[in-house]
Amino acid sequence: MNKLKITTLIFVLLCQTLFSQVYTLKDCINYAQQNNSNIKISNFNYEISEKQINETIGTGLPQIDFTGTLTDNLKVTTSLLPGELMGKPGTFFPVKMGTKYNVSAGIKLTQKIFDPSFWIGLKAAKLSEKYYKQNTENTTEKIFYDVSAKYYKVLIAQKQLKNLKSILETSANSLKAVELKYQNGMAKKIDVDKIKVSYNKTNSQLQQTELNYKQSINNLKLAIGLPVDSQLELSDTSLAELESFTYENTVADNSLIENRNDYKLLKIQLELYETDRQNNVLSYLPTLSFFGNFSYQAMRKEFNFFDSKETWFNSSSVGLELKIPIFSGLKRLNKVYESDINVEIAKENLKYTEQSIKVDLSNSDIQYYSALDNIKNEKDNLDLAQNVFTNTQLEYSQGTGSSLDLIQAEGSLCETQNLYYTKLLNLYIAKLDLEKSKGTLINFINNQK
């Protein structure tokens, strides 16, 4: 029995060790890279684009096809032969020509010799692979941003919970003390009611924060691809890094624009449209292919094709096939016009995106600078509110302070703490937005502890 208890205890401790891992931001990012559905889908699309290159290359290699037919002529075709063959000139007589059963089987080989669209198609396939690879990086960046923002939102909620629990515990002690004074006739009933109202208010805030925390944890689990019923505990050491952020003026130069994944995608898209235009122009050129055929054929009045005594006839041929486009009802011409317009649209999108990125860089820089300035002020306010609350609590316990002062100091501390942590989260989001606008978000997150 003792051995069973020890074994059970060891198993429980082992399970706690395995499932009580504390996740850092890097841990969450790494988990998301392996399990986030959007990243998986992007990787699948990239794999498809790789196969499409091989598919295009395959069209330029020899094509070998086997064909076979079995025909049952329910009614053999009747032909009219001239009467001269039968000594009856000027007349025709019907003759059933052919057999009831026909079988043919053959192999055909074709090989492109000159086809400009093949090389354009290969170029387009490689550009498509490049596009999906870049799209995967774009998706990864979005997931990095999403996970990081939700990770710090959870940390902020954790910190708010911890502080509210501390304030609630202090408020509970104050409530017990004033109730004891009231019982001994040293305090008024209104003092008890005031502190009880303050206690209930703080408790209500704590419950709401707990709800926000649970929702934030679930959102983070979804972002990294962790089952919602799994345990997730985060390390809060990263919050200290937020206060060490410094300001660096961002200049919207061309190198930063080139870093942006959305800009890179548009450039590849422009290349794809230009390639499509080349393909439409080259459709006016002729194509030349080699072909070779080898086949067997048998014709029977009865279905006896497996009879080795019966005869099969073979035939073979080789040749060249030349196709020269002449007129397609203006279809090719309109496709060239259409591709010209698509190229111009892609160029305009690229120009607009360049200006949009410059505006984004400027706005993100302004927002980040403002967030840094705000956090310094809120940090000073938080220190002041904490000192006021501590001193007011001391004065009240010594009988020199009023219950109203204590309630006001407690409410001010709660409000200041919430505002400080809200500004702290805003600072981090502003930093993420700035790094994203510079195209350096992934490097920034990877360099965090």
Secondary structure, 3 states (H helix, E strand, C coil): CHHHHHHHHHHHHHHHHHHCCEECHHHHHHHHHHHCHHHHHHHHHHHHHHHHHHHHHHHCCCEEEEEEEEEECCCCCEEEEEHHHHCCCCCEEEEECCCCEEEEEEEEEEEEEECHHHHHHHHHHHHHHHHHHHHHHHHHHHHHHHHHHHHHHHHHHHHHHHHHHHHHHHHHHHHHHHHHHHHCCCCCHHHHHHHHHHHHHHHHHHHHHHHHHHHHHHHHHHHHCCCCCCCCEECCCCHHHHCCCCCCCCCCCHHHHHHCHHHHHHHHHHHHHHHHHHHHHHCCCCEEEEEEEEEEEEEECCCCCCCCCCCCEEEEEEEEEEECCCCCCCHHHHHHHHHHHHHHHHHHHHHHHHHHHHHHHHHHHHHHHHHHHHHHHHHHHHHHHHHHHHHHHHHHHCCCCCHHHHHHHHHHHHHHHHHHHHHHHHHHHHHHHHHHHHCCHHHHHHCCC
